[in-house]
Amino acid sequence: MIAPNQTRAKRERAAAGPSSRMPDLPFRVELWDEEKRGVERVVARAHSESLAQAIFKAACEQFPDRHLSLWRGRERLADKED
């Protein structure tokens, strides 16, 4: 099967990848490793502070024995100690 002819703009968007089309998500919820030496993973990212706070609260319930932190860029907004 022959692929349909793509327009130049469509080819450029596809080459740029999905990250170029995602909006800026300044808030993030981080799950720290058990020794609290570093971030194990980013649980979620959010566009608004209210959504980030709700995600942080849910993550605290999901990971009751782990350290979590909520950030806006380089500013730490909240911590949950284990």
PyMOL Python script that loads the backbone (N, CA, C, O; Angstrom):
from pymol import cmd

cmd.read_pdbstr("""\
ATOM      1  N   MET A   1       0.843  -1.175   0.000  1.00  0.00           N
ATOM      2  CA  MET A   1       0.000   0.000   0.000  1.00  0.00           C
ATOM      3  C   MET A   1       0.886   1.233   0.000  1.00  0.00           C
ATOM      4  O   MET A   1       1.899   1.272   0.698  1.00  0.00           O
ATOM      5  N   ILE A   2       0.526   2.201  -0.746  1.00  0.00           N
ATOM      6  CA  ILE A   2       1.268   3.456  -0.830  1.00  0.00           C
ATOM      7  C   ILE A   2       0.657   4.451   0.138  1.00  0.00           C
ATOM      8  O   ILE A   2      -0.558   4.641   0.173  1.00  0.00           O
ATOM      9  N   ALA A   3       1.523   5.087   0.930  1.00  0.00           N
ATOM     10  CA  ALA A   3       1.048   6.069   1.904  1.00  0.00           C
ATOM     11  C   ALA A   3       0.539   7.301   1.179  1.00  0.00           C
ATOM     12  O   ALA A   3       1.079   7.682   0.141  1.00  0.00           O
ATOM     13  N   PRO A   4      -0.497   7.926   1.723  1.00  0.00           N
ATOM     14  CA  PRO A   4      -1.005   9.155   1.105  1.00  0.00           C
ATOM     15  C   PRO A   4       0.038  10.257   1.156  1.00  0.00           C
ATOM     16  O   PRO A   4       0.896  10.270   2.039  1.00  0.00           O
ATOM     17  N   ASN A   5      -0.036  11.159   0.228  1.00  0.00           N
ATOM     18  CA  ASN A   5       0.904  12.266   0.132  1.00  0.00           C
ATOM     19  C   ASN A   5       0.664  13.252   1.277  1.00  0.00           C
ATOM     20  O   ASN A   5      -0.435  13.790   1.411  1.00  0.00           O
ATOM     21  N   GLN A   6       1.680  13.489   2.095  1.00  0.00           N
ATOM     22  CA  GLN A   6       1.548  14.419   3.215  1.00  0.00           C
ATOM     23  C   GLN A   6       1.958  15.816   2.782  1.00  0.00           C
ATOM     24  O   GLN A   6       2.833  15.992   1.934  1.00  0.00           O
ATOM     25  N   THR A   7       1.312  16.798   3.379  1.00  0.00           N
ATOM     26  CA  THR A   7       1.704  18.173   3.122  1.00  0.00           C
ATOM     27  C   THR A   7       3.011  18.452   3.864  1.00  0.00           C
ATOM     28  O   THR A   7       3.372  17.721   4.786  1.00  0.00           O
ATOM     29  N   ARG A   8       3.702  19.487   3.470  1.00  0.00           N
ATOM     30  CA  ARG A   8       4.976  19.847   4.105  1.00  0.00           C
ATOM     31  C   ARG A   8       4.783  20.150   5.591  1.00  0.00           C
ATOM     32  O   ARG A   8       5.579  19.696   6.413  1.00  0.00           O
ATOM     33  N   ALA A   9       3.743  20.906   5.954  1.00  0.00           N
ATOM     34  CA  ALA A   9       3.489  21.259   7.355  1.00  0.00           C
ATOM     35  C   ALA A   9       3.231  20.009   8.185  1.00  0.00           C
ATOM     36  O   ALA A   9       3.700  19.906   9.319  1.00  0.00           O
ATOM     37  N   LYS A  10       2.495  19.068   7.628  1.00  0.00           N
ATOM     38  CA  LYS A  10       2.192  17.834   8.346  1.00  0.00           C
ATOM     39  C   LYS A  10       3.465  17.018   8.569  1.00  0.00           C
ATOM     40  O   LYS A  10       3.652  16.445   9.642  1.00  0.00           O
ATOM     41  N   ARG A  11       4.332  16.961   7.573  1.00  0.00           N
ATOM     42  CA  ARG A  11       5.606  16.245   7.717  1.00  0.00           C
ATOM     43  C   ARG A  11       6.479  16.902   8.770  1.00  0.00           C
ATOM     44  O   ARG A  11       7.124  16.204   9.552  1.00  0.00           O
ATOM     45  N   GLU A  12       6.515  18.228   8.809  1.00  0.00           N
ATOM     46  CA  GLU A  12       7.332  18.947   9.788  1.00  0.00           C
ATOM     47  C   GLU A  12       6.816  18.714  11.203  1.00  0.00           C
ATOM     48  O   GLU A  12       7.615  18.533  12.122  1.00  0.00           O
ATOM     49  N   ARG A  13       5.493  18.714  11.399  1.00  0.00           N
ATOM     50  CA  ARG A  13       4.921  18.439  12.720  1.00  0.00           C
ATOM     51  C   ARG A  13       5.256  17.025  13.170  1.00  0.00           C
ATOM     52  O   ARG A  13       5.595  16.803  14.332  1.00  0.00           O
ATOM     53  N   ALA A  14       5.161  16.081  12.262  1.00  0.00           N
ATOM     54  CA  ALA A  14       5.460  14.688  12.606  1.00  0.00           C
ATOM     55  C   ALA A  14       6.945  14.532  12.954  1.00  0.00           C
ATOM     56  O   ALA A  14       7.285  13.781  13.868  1.00  0.00           O
ATOM     57  N   ALA A  15       7.816  15.222  12.248  1.00  0.00           N
ATOM     58  CA  ALA A  15       9.255  15.130  12.511  1.00  0.00           C
ATOM     59  C   ALA A  15       9.622  15.792  13.835  1.00  0.00           C
ATOM     60  O   ALA A  15      10.580  15.386  14.493  1.00  0.00           O
ATOM     61  N   ALA A  16       8.861  16.808  14.222  1.00  0.00           N
ATOM     62  CA  ALA A  16       9.157  17.521  15.466  1.00  0.00           C
ATOM     63  C   ALA A  16       8.855  16.668  16.684  1.00  0.00           C
ATOM     64  O   ALA A  16       9.426  16.900  17.750  1.00  0.00           O
ATOM     65  N   GLY A  17       7.973  15.686  16.555  1.00  0.00           N
ATOM     66  CA  GLY A  17       7.659  14.789  17.669  1.00  0.00           C
ATOM     67  C   GLY A  17       6.542  15.322  18.532  1.00  0.00           C
ATOM     68  O   GLY A  17       6.135  16.476  18.402  1.00  0.00           O
ATOM     69  N   PRO A  18       6.046  14.471  19.420  1.00  0.00           N
ATOM     70  CA  PRO A  18       4.896  14.852  20.246  1.00  0.00           C
ATOM     71  C   PRO A  18       5.200  15.914  21.281  1.00  0.00           C
ATOM     72  O   PRO A  18       4.298  16.662  21.659  1.00  0.00           O
ATOM     73  N   SER A  19       6.442  16.015  21.761  1.00  0.00           N
ATOM     74  CA  SER A  19       6.748  16.994  22.801  1.00  0.00           C
ATOM     75  C   SER A  19       6.578  18.423  22.319  1.00  0.00           C
ATOM     76  O   SER A  19       6.288  19.311  23.121  1.00  0.00           O
ATOM     77  N   SER A  20       6.751  18.664  21.031  1.00  0.00           N
ATOM     78  CA  SER A  20       6.606  20.029  20.525  1.00  0.00           C
ATOM     79  C   SER A  20       5.145  20.462  20.503  1.00  0.00           C
ATOM     80  O   SER A  20       4.862  21.659  20.447  1.00  0.00           O
ATOM     81  N   ARG A  21       4.209  19.507  20.545  1.00  0.00           N
ATOM     82  CA  ARG A  21       2.796  19.851  20.499  1.00  0.00           C
ATOM     83  C   ARG A  21       2.169  19.873  21.886  1.00  0.00           C
ATOM     84  O   ARG A  21       1.043  20.345  22.042  1.00  0.00           O
ATOM     85  N   MET A  22       2.878  19.369  22.899  1.00  0.00           N
ATOM     86  CA  MET A  22       2.322  19.355  24.255  1.00  0.00           C
ATOM     87  C   MET A  22       2.441  20.738  24.876  1.00  0.00           C
ATOM     88  O   MET A  22       3.450  21.418  24.691  1.00  0.00           O
ATOM     89  N   PRO A  23       1.421  21.157  25.609  1.00  0.00           N
ATOM     90  CA  PRO A  23       1.508  22.459  26.280  1.00  0.00           C
ATOM     91  C   PRO A  23       2.517  22.401  27.424  1.00  0.00           C
ATOM     92  O   PRO A  23       2.870  21.325  27.905  1.00  0.00           O
ATOM     93  N   ASP A  24       2.964  23.551  27.838  1.00  0.00           N
ATOM     94  CA  ASP A  24       3.894  23.628  28.961  1.00  0.00           C
ATOM     95  C   ASP A  24       3.170  23.197  30.229  1.00  0.00           C
ATOM     96  O   ASP A  24       2.097  23.712  30.545  1.00  0.00           O
ATOM     97  N   LEU A  25       3.761  22.251  30.956  1.00  0.00           N
ATOM     98  CA  LEU A  25       3.167  21.742  32.189  1.00  0.00           C
ATOM     99  C   LEU A  25       4.125  22.058  33.331  1.00  0.00           C
ATOM    100  O   LEU A  25       5.017  21.263  33.626  1.00  0.00           O
ATOM    101  N   PRO A  26       3.950  23.213  33.979  1.00  0.00           N
ATOM    102  CA  PRO A  26       4.931  23.672  34.958  1.00  0.00           C
ATOM    103  C   PRO A  26       4.917  22.950  36.300  1.00  0.00           C
ATOM    104  O   PRO A  26       5.898  23.021  37.039  1.00  0.00           O
ATOM    105  N   PHE A  27       3.834  22.260  36.631  1.00  0.00           N
ATOM    106  CA  PHE A  27       3.737  21.581  37.928  1.00  0.00           C
ATOM    107  C   PHE A  27       4.073  20.103  37.766  1.00  0.00           C
ATOM    108  O   PHE A  27       3.721  19.479  36.765  1.00  0.00           O
ATOM    109  N   ARG A  28       4.765  19.551  38.772  1.00  0.00           N
ATOM    110  CA  ARG A  28       5.067  18.124  38.733  1.00  0.00           C
ATOM    111  C   ARG A  28       5.038  17.534  40.141  1.00  0.00           C
ATOM    112  O   ARG A  28       5.374  18.205  41.117  1.00  0.00           O
ATOM    113  N   VAL A  29       4.635  16.278  40.228  1.00  0.00           N
ATOM    114  CA  VAL A  29       4.620  15.531  41.473  1.00  0.00           C
ATOM    115  C   VAL A  29       5.699  14.467  41.350  1.00  0.00           C
ATOM    116  O   VAL A  29       5.685  13.655  40.425  1.00  0.00           O
ATOM    117  N   GLU A  30       6.645  14.479  42.307  1.00  0.00           N
ATOM    118  CA  GLU A  30       7.769  13.550  42.264  1.00  0.00           C
ATOM    119  C   GLU A  30       7.679  12.516  43.382  1.00  0.00           C
ATOM    120  O   GLU A  30       7.354  12.841  44.524  1.00  0.00           O
ATOM    121  N   LEU A  31       7.971  11.279  43.036  1.00  0.00           N
ATOM    122  CA  LEU A  31       8.068  10.180  43.993  1.00  0.00           C
ATOM    123  C   LEU A  31       9.545   9.897  44.194  1.00  0.00           C
ATOM    124  O   LEU A  31      10.270   9.603  43.244  1.00  0.00           O
ATOM    125  N   TRP A  32       9.987   9.991  45.455  1.00  0.00           N
ATOM    126  CA  TRP A  32      11.408   9.802  45.771  1.00  0.00           C
ATOM    127  C   TRP A  32      11.699   8.342  46.069  1.00  0.00           C
ATOM    128  O   TRP A  32      10.810   7.588  46.465  1.00  0.00           O
ATOM    129  N   ASP A  33      12.963   7.945  45.874  1.00  0.00           N
ATOM    130  CA  ASP A  33      13.349   6.571  46.202  1.00  0.00           C
ATOM    131  C   ASP A  33      13.269   6.371  47.712  1.00  0.00           C
ATOM    132  O   ASP A  33      13.159   7.335  48.469  1.00  0.00           O
ATOM    133  N   GLU A  34      13.323   5.125  48.137  1.00  0.00           N
ATOM    134  CA  GLU A  34      13.110   4.811  49.550  1.00  0.00           C
ATOM    135  C   GLU A  34      14.172   5.412  50.465  1.00  0.00           C
ATOM    136  O   GLU A  34      13.895   5.666  51.637  1.00  0.00           O
ATOM    137  N   GLU A  35      15.368   5.642  49.960  1.00  0.00           N
ATOM    138  CA  GLU A  35      16.438   6.246  50.764  1.00  0.00           C
ATOM    139  C   GLU A  35      16.402   7.778  50.725  1.00  0.00           C
ATOM    140  O   GLU A  35      17.199   8.441  51.389  1.00  0.00           O
ATOM    141  N   LYS A  36      15.473   8.331  49.942  1.00  0.00           N
ATOM    142  CA  LYS A  36      15.317   9.792  49.767  1.00  0.00           C
ATOM    143  C   LYS A  36      16.576  10.436  49.203  1.00  0.00           C
ATOM    144  O   LYS A  36      16.892  11.581  49.527  1.00  0.00           O
ATOM    145  N   ARG A  37      17.292   9.704  48.362  1.00  0.00           N
ATOM    146  CA  ARG A  37      18.498  10.248  47.735  1.00  0.00           C
ATOM    147  C   ARG A  37      18.212  10.894  46.394  1.00  0.00           C
ATOM    148  O   ARG A  37      18.982  11.729  45.921  1.00  0.00           O
ATOM    149  N   GLY A  38      17.112  10.510  45.788  1.00  0.00           N
ATOM    150  CA  GLY A  38      16.795  11.068  44.486  1.00  0.00           C
ATOM    151  C   GLY A  38      15.388  10.710  44.055  1.00  0.00           C
ATOM    152  O   GLY A  38      14.717   9.887  44.679  1.00  0.00           O
ATOM    153  N   VAL A  39      14.960  11.332  42.993  1.00  0.00           N
ATOM    154  CA  VAL A  39      13.616  11.115  42.469  1.00  0.00           C
ATOM    155  C   VAL A  39      13.588   9.796  41.705  1.00  0.00           C
ATOM    156  O   VAL A  39      14.384   9.569  40.794  1.00  0.00           O
ATOM    157  N   GLU A  40      12.666   8.944  42.091  1.00  0.00           N
ATOM    158  CA  GLU A  40      12.482   7.665  41.405  1.00  0.00           C
ATOM    159  C   GLU A  40      11.743   7.885  40.093  1.00  0.00           C
ATOM    160  O   GLU A  40      12.106   7.330  39.056  1.00  0.00           O
ATOM    161  N   ARG A  41      10.691   8.711  40.161  1.00  0.00           N
ATOM    162  CA  ARG A  41       9.943   9.024  38.942  1.00  0.00           C
ATOM    163  C   ARG A  41       9.036  10.223  39.165  1.00  0.00           C
ATOM    164  O   ARG A  41       8.689  10.562  40.297  1.00  0.00           O
ATOM    165  N   VAL A  42       8.666  10.845  38.079  1.00  0.00           N
ATOM    166  CA  VAL A  42       7.658  11.905  38.104  1.00  0.00           C
ATOM    167  C   VAL A  42       6.312  11.210  37.950  1.00  0.00           C
ATOM    168  O   VAL A  42       6.036  10.583  36.927  1.00  0.00           O
ATOM    169  N   VAL A  43       5.489  11.329  38.969  1.00  0.00           N
ATOM    170  CA  VAL A  43       4.180  10.665  38.984  1.00  0.00           C
ATOM    171  C   VAL A  43       3.253  11.331  37.982  1.00  0.00           C
ATOM    172  O   VAL A  43       2.521  10.653  37.260  1.00  0.00           O
ATOM    173  N   ALA A  44       3.284  12.671  37.936  1.00  0.00           N
ATOM    174  CA  ALA A  44       2.384  13.396  37.042  1.00  0.00           C
ATOM    175  C   ALA A  44       2.894  14.807  36.815  1.00  0.00           C
ATOM    176  O   ALA A  44       3.706  15.328  37.580  1.00  0.00           O
ATOM    177  N   ARG A  45       2.403  15.407  35.752  1.00  0.00           N
ATOM    178  CA  ARG A  45       2.629  16.820  35.456  1.00  0.00           C
ATOM    179  C   ARG A  45       1.255  17.446  35.262  1.00  0.00           C
ATOM    180  O   ARG A  45       0.307  16.769  34.866  1.00  0.00           O
ATOM    181  N   ALA A  46       1.152  18.745  35.543  1.00  0.00           N
ATOM    182  CA  ALA A  46      -0.142  19.419  35.416  1.00  0.00           C
ATOM    183  C   ALA A  46       0.055  20.854  34.953  1.00  0.00           C
ATOM    184  O   ALA A  46       1.120  21.448  35.120  1.00  0.00           O
ATOM    185  N   HIS A  47      -1.003  21.385  34.368  1.00  0.00           N
ATOM    186  CA  HIS A  47      -0.987  22.753  33.870  1.00  0.00           C
ATOM    187  C   HIS A  47      -1.395  23.754  34.949  1.00  0.00           C
ATOM    188  O   HIS A  47      -0.868  24.865  34.998  1.00  0.00           O
ATOM    189  N   SER A  48      -2.333  23.362  35.813  1.00  0.00           N
ATOM    190  CA  SER A  48      -2.832  24.297  36.824  1.00  0.00           C
ATOM    191  C   SER A  48      -2.447  23.849  38.225  1.00  0.00           C
ATOM    192  O   SER A  48      -2.228  22.663  38.474  1.00  0.00           O
ATOM    193  N   GLU A  49      -2.368  24.810  39.132  1.00  0.00           N
ATOM    194  CA  GLU A  49      -1.989  24.496  40.509  1.00  0.00           C
ATOM    195  C   GLU A  49      -3.072  23.683  41.211  1.00  0.00           C
ATOM    196  O   GLU A  49      -2.755  22.787  41.993  1.00  0.00           O
ATOM    197  N   SER A  50      -4.341  23.977  40.946  1.00  0.00           N
ATOM    198  CA  SER A  50      -5.408  23.228  41.612  1.00  0.00           C
ATOM    199  C   SER A  50      -5.394  21.761  41.188  1.00  0.00           C
ATOM    200  O   SER A  50      -5.611  20.879  42.019  1.00  0.00           O
ATOM    201  N   LEU A  51      -5.147  21.493  39.930  1.00  0.00           N
ATOM    202  CA  LEU A  51      -5.051  20.119  39.459  1.00  0.00           C
ATOM    203  C   LEU A  51      -3.821  19.439  40.055  1.00  0.00           C
ATOM    204  O   LEU A  51      -3.889  18.277  40.458  1.00  0.00           O
ATOM    205  N   ALA A  52      -2.706  20.151  40.114  1.00  0.00           N
ATOM    206  CA  ALA A  52      -1.480  19.605  40.699  1.00  0.00           C
ATOM    207  C   ALA A  52      -1.685  19.260  42.172  1.00  0.00           C
ATOM    208  O   ALA A  52      -1.207  18.225  42.637  1.00  0.00           O
ATOM    209  N   GLN A  53      -2.390  20.114  42.906  1.00  0.00           N
ATOM    210  CA  GLN A  53      -2.667  19.841  44.320  1.00  0.00           C
ATOM    211  C   GLN A  53      -3.527  18.586  44.473  1.00  0.00           C
ATOM    212  O   GLN A  53      -3.287  17.778  45.371  1.00  0.00           O
ATOM    213  N   ALA A  54      -4.521  18.418  43.609  1.00  0.00           N
ATOM    214  CA  ALA A  54      -5.381  17.234  43.666  1.00  0.00           C
ATOM    215  C   ALA A  54      -4.589  15.969  43.347  1.00  0.00           C
ATOM    216  O   ALA A  54      -4.781  14.935  43.986  1.00  0.00           O
ATOM    217  N   ILE A  55      -3.710  16.052  42.371  1.00  0.00           N
ATOM    218  CA  ILE A  55      -2.863  14.911  42.019  1.00  0.00           C
ATOM    219  C   ILE A  55      -1.923  14.585  43.174  1.00  0.00           C
ATOM    220  O   ILE A  55      -1.718  13.416  43.503  1.00  0.00           O
ATOM    221  N   PHE A  56      -1.355  15.614  43.786  1.00  0.00           N
ATOM    222  CA  PHE A  56      -0.443  15.410  44.915  1.00  0.00           C
ATOM    223  C   PHE A  56      -1.176  14.712  46.066  1.00  0.00           C
ATOM    224  O   PHE A  56      -0.645  13.777  46.666  1.00  0.00           O
ATOM    225  N   LYS A  57      -2.377  15.160  46.364  1.00  0.00           N
ATOM    226  CA  LYS A  57      -3.163  14.549  47.440  1.00  0.00           C
ATOM    227  C   LYS A  57      -3.440  13.078  47.136  1.00  0.00           C
ATOM    228  O   LYS A  57      -3.305  12.226  48.015  1.00  0.00           O
ATOM    229  N   ALA A  58      -3.825  12.779  45.899  1.00  0.00           N
ATOM    230  CA  ALA A  58      -4.099  11.393  45.505  1.00  0.00           C
ATOM    231  C   ALA A  58      -2.827  10.551  45.566  1.00  0.00           C
ATOM    232  O   ALA A  58      -2.874   9.392  45.979  1.00  0.00           O
ATOM    233  N   ALA A  59      -1.704  11.113  45.165  1.00  0.00           N
ATOM    234  CA  ALA A  59      -0.434  10.381  45.209  1.00  0.00           C
ATOM    235  C   ALA A  59      -0.036  10.090  46.654  1.00  0.00           C
ATOM    236  O   ALA A  59       0.515   9.027  46.939  1.00  0.00           O
ATOM    237  N   CYS A  60      -0.308  11.015  47.562  1.00  0.00           N
ATOM    238  CA  CYS A  60      -0.012  10.803  48.986  1.00  0.00           C
ATOM    239  C   CYS A  60      -0.820   9.631  49.536  1.00  0.00           C
ATOM    240  O   CYS A  60      -0.331   8.875  50.375  1.00  0.00           O
ATOM    241  N   GLU A  61      -2.052   9.480  49.065  1.00  0.00           N
ATOM    242  CA  GLU A  61      -2.887   8.356  49.491  1.00  0.00           C
ATOM    243  C   GLU A  61      -2.424   7.050  48.853  1.00  0.00           C
ATOM    244  O   GLU A  61      -2.478   5.993  49.481  1.00  0.00           O
ATOM    245  N   GLN A  62      -1.970   7.127  47.609  1.00  0.00           N
ATOM    246  CA  GLN A  62      -1.536   5.927  46.895  1.00  0.00           C
ATOM    247  C   GLN A  62      -0.184   5.422  47.393  1.00  0.00           C
ATOM    248  O   GLN A  62       0.066   4.217  47.381  1.00  0.00           O
ATOM    249  N   PHE A  63       0.688   6.327  47.828  1.00  0.00           N
ATOM    250  CA  PHE A  63       2.022   5.967  48.296  1.00  0.00           C
ATOM    251  C   PHE A  63       2.200   6.449  49.741  1.00  0.00           C
ATOM    252  O   PHE A  63       2.982   7.368  49.985  1.00  0.00           O
ATOM    253  N   PRO A  64       1.487   5.841  50.706  1.00  0.00           N
ATOM    254  CA  PRO A  64       1.500   6.361  52.081  1.00  0.00           C
ATOM    255  C   PRO A  64       2.851   6.253  52.781  1.00  0.00           C
ATOM    256  O   PRO A  64       3.118   7.017  53.709  1.00  0.00           O
ATOM    257  N   ASP A  65       3.693   5.341  52.368  1.00  0.00           N
ATOM    258  CA  ASP A  65       4.979   5.134  53.032  1.00  0.00           C
ATOM    259  C   ASP A  65       6.152   5.702  52.247  1.00  0.00           C
ATOM    260  O   ASP A  65       7.297   5.305  52.465  1.00  0.00           O
ATOM    261  N   ARG A  66       5.875   6.624  51.339  1.00  0.00           N
ATOM    262  CA  ARG A  66       6.939   7.169  50.495  1.00  0.00           C
ATOM    263  C   ARG A  66       6.976   8.692  50.581  1.00  0.00           C
ATOM    264  O   ARG A  66       5.980   9.330  50.921  1.00  0.00           O
ATOM    265  N   HIS A  67       8.125   9.259  50.271  1.00  0.00           N
ATOM    266  CA  HIS A  67       8.309  10.707  50.234  1.00  0.00           C
ATOM    267  C   HIS A  67       7.867  11.215  48.861  1.00  0.00           C
ATOM    268  O   HIS A  67       8.271  10.679  47.829  1.00  0.00           O
ATOM    269  N   LEU A  68       7.036  12.250  48.863  1.00  0.00           N
ATOM    270  CA  LEU A  68       6.563  12.888  47.631  1.00  0.00           C
ATOM    271  C   LEU A  68       6.797  14.382  47.731  1.00  0.00           C
ATOM    272  O   LEU A  68       6.834  14.943  48.826  1.00  0.00           O
ATOM    273  N   SER A  69       6.954  15.025  46.582  1.00  0.00           N
ATOM    274  CA  SER A  69       7.080  16.478  46.567  1.00  0.00           C
ATOM    275  C   SER A  69       6.330  17.045  45.370  1.00  0.00           C
ATOM    276  O   SER A  69       6.202  16.404  44.327  1.00  0.00           O
ATOM    277  N   LEU A  70       5.844  18.254  45.553  1.00  0.00           N
ATOM    278  CA  LEU A  70       5.112  18.980  44.514  1.00  0.00           C
ATOM    279  C   LEU A  70       5.917  20.208  44.152  1.00  0.00           C
ATOM    280  O   LEU A  70       6.316  20.974  45.029  1.00  0.00           O
ATOM    281  N   TRP A  71       6.157  20.403  42.867  1.00  0.00           N
ATOM    282  CA  TRP A  71       6.997  21.493  42.380  1.00  0.00           C
ATOM    283  C   TRP A  71       6.291  22.328  41.325  1.00  0.00           C
ATOM    284  O   TRP A  71       5.470  21.822  40.559  1.00  0.00           O
ATOM    285  N   ARG A  72       6.620  23.612  41.296  1.00  0.00           N
ATOM    286  CA  ARG A  72       6.301  24.502  40.170  1.00  0.00           C
ATOM    287  C   ARG A  72       7.649  24.998  39.686  1.00  0.00           C
ATOM    288  O   ARG A  72       8.253  25.883  40.293  1.00  0.00           O
ATOM    289  N   GLY A  73       8.111  24.426  38.596  1.00  0.00           N
ATOM    290  CA  GLY A  73       9.457  24.748  38.128  1.00  0.00           C
ATOM    291  C   GLY A  73      10.470  24.324  39.168  1.00  0.00           C
ATOM    292  O   GLY A  73      10.540  23.148  39.523  1.00  0.00           O
ATOM    293  N   ARG A  74      11.263  25.276  39.667  1.00  0.00           N
ATOM    294  CA  ARG A  74      12.261  24.976  40.697  1.00  0.00           C
ATOM    295  C   ARG A  74      11.781  25.286  42.108  1.00  0.00           C
ATOM    296  O   ARG A  74      12.536  25.148  43.071  1.00  0.00           O
ATOM    297  N   GLU A  75      10.519  25.706  42.228  1.00  0.00           N
ATOM    298  CA  GLU A  75       9.958  26.053  43.533  1.00  0.00           C
ATOM    299  C   GLU A  75       9.195  24.861  44.118  1.00  0.00           C
ATOM    300  O   GLU A  75       8.242  24.363  43.520  1.00  0.00           O
ATOM    301  N   ARG A  76       9.630  24.421  45.287  1.00  0.00           N
ATOM    302  CA  ARG A  76       8.945  23.316  45.963  1.00  0.00           C
ATOM    303  C   ARG A  76       7.724  23.886  46.672  1.00  0.00           C
ATOM    304  O   ARG A  76       7.843  24.784  47.505  1.00  0.00           O
ATOM    305  N   LEU A  77       6.544  23.355  46.335  1.00  0.00           N
ATOM    306  CA  LEU A  77       5.300  23.850  46.912  1.00  0.00           C
ATOM    307  C   LEU A  77       4.837  23.013  48.094  1.00  0.00           C
ATOM    308  O   LEU A  77       4.215  23.542  49.015  1.00  0.00           O
ATOM    309  N   ALA A  78       5.129  21.719  48.085  1.00  0.00           N
ATOM    310  CA  ALA A  78       4.671  20.839  49.166  1.00  0.00           C
ATOM    311  C   ALA A  78       5.551  19.603  49.232  1.00  0.00           C
ATOM    312  O   ALA A  78       6.149  19.178  48.244  1.00  0.00           O
ATOM    313  N   ASP A  79       5.607  19.039  50.445  1.00  0.00           N
ATOM    314  CA  ASP A  79       6.317  17.790  50.705  1.00  0.00           C
ATOM    315  C   ASP A  79       5.420  16.892  51.524  1.00  0.00           C
ATOM    316  O   ASP A  79       4.634  17.364  52.346  1.00  0.00           O
ATOM    317  N   LYS A  80       5.539  15.612  51.300  1.00  0.00           N
ATOM    318  CA  LYS A  80       4.891  14.625  52.158  1.00  0.00           C
ATOM    319  C   LYS A  80       5.998  13.695  52.630  1.00  0.00           C
ATOM    320  O   LYS A  80       6.563  12.928  51.851  1.00  0.00           O
ATOM    321  N   GLU A  81       6.290  13.779  53.896  1.00  0.00           N
ATOM    322  CA  GLU A  81       7.308  12.907  54.485  1.00  0.00           C
ATOM    323  C   GLU A  81       6.674  11.564  54.766  1.00  0.00           C
ATOM    324  O   GLU A  81       5.484  11.488  55.071  1.00  0.00           O
ATOM    325  N   ASP A  82       7.452  10.510  54.668  1.00  0.00           N
ATOM    326  CA  ASP A  82       6.921   9.179  54.992  1.00  0.00           C
ATOM    327  C   ASP A  82       6.882   8.947  56.472  1.00  0.00           C
ATOM    328  O   ASP A  82       6.463   7.879  56.918  1.00  0.00           O
TER     329      ASP A  82
END
""", "prot")
cmd.dss("prot")
cmd.show_as("cartoon", "prot")
cmd.util.cbc("prot")
cmd.orient("prot")
